[in-house]
Amino acid sequence: MQIAANAKAITRRDAQDEASYQFAGLLIVSLFPALFWTALIAGIGAAVGHSPSAVSLMTIGTAIAIFCAGVGQMLFSQKS
């Protein structure tokens, strides 16, 4: 019985570790592209002479992050 309990505890801990790694990967997949494209849009806008407002940059960044998180989650769920 003790062996079965230990195996269950180890399996549960492995699943928690995998979930935290997937969450960290999802943050990387969604935040870095969103920050990059938002900074690029702000830079191009400043170079052209018409800087986008902070609200529009925040909206664009949020939309990119949500899209990338959705795609990343679909890819991660296919792996498991």
N, C-alpha and C positions, 0 to 999 in steps of 0.2 A: 504494500500500500504506500509506503514511504517513497518508493521509486516512482510510482505513478504521480504522486503529489509533486515531487521534485520536477518531473518531466513537464507537468502542466505549468508549474511556476516558471520554468525556463522558457517554455513556448510563449507564455504570456509576455514575459520580459522581452523576448526577441521581437514579438509583434509590436510592442510599444517602441522599441528602438527603431524598427523599420518605419513606423508611422512618423516618428520625429525626423528621420532622415528624409522621408518623402515631403514633409512640411518644409524643411529647410530647402530642399530642391525646388519645391514649388515657389518659395519666396525668391530664390535666385532666378528661376525661369521667368517670373512675372515682373519683378521689380527692376532688374538691370535693363531689360529692353525698354521698359516704360520710362525710366530715368534718362536713358540714352536718347530716345526719340523726342522726349519733351525738351531736353536741353538742346537738341539739334533744331527743333522747331523754333525755340526761343532765340537761338543764335542766328538762324537764317532771318527771322523776323527783325531782329536788331540790325543785321547787316543791310537789309533792304530799307530799313527806316520806319517800319511799322511793327512795333513790338506787340505781340498778343497780350491780352490782359491776363492777370493771374488766375482769374476764374476759368478762362478758356484753356490755359495751360494745365490747370488742375483737372479739368474735365477730360482733356485729351489724354493726360497721363493715367487717369483712372480707367478710362475706356481701354487703353492699351494693356494695362495691368490685368484687368478682368478678362480680356480676350486671351492673353498669354496664359493666365492661370487656368482658364477653361481648357485650352488646348493641352497644357501640361498635365492637368488632372486626367484627361481622357487617355493620354499616353501612359501615365503612371498606372491607371486602373487596368489597362490592357496587359501590362507587364505581370501583374499579380494573378 
